[in-house]
Amino acid sequence: MAKTVTLSKAIEAHGKQVTELTFNEPTLAVLEDLELHFTDGGVKLKLGAVIGAIAAMADIPPSSAKQIPLSDLMAIAAELKDFLPPSLLTGGT
């Protein structure tokens, strides 16, 4: 199962201007690298880990993932949450 997100601004990836990213379902390795930290207010993530996860799931270099505007990051997060079980998103077991 893959999900495609249209970007509001093109980024350069693999020498081309890209306006859509297709994200593959994350592997356990990608989730492990995210270093999820659960708090009372939700989940905390390190930005570098998020960049690495986006790059891995969309098959783009990390330097390309760093070009994604913040507004598009929010749209990506909303789309990709379906990949994760609800208990993981809430910190449950």
FENZI-V279462 format. One record per helix or strand of 2 or more residues. SS is the DSSP state (A for helix, B for strand). FROM is the first residue (numbers start at 1). TO is the last residue. Records with the same first field share a line. If there is no record, write none. Layout:
# FENZI-V279462
SS: FROM-TO  FROM-TO
This chain:
# FENZI-V279462
B: 2-13  16-24  37-39  42-44
A: 28-34  47-58  62-65  70-83  86-90
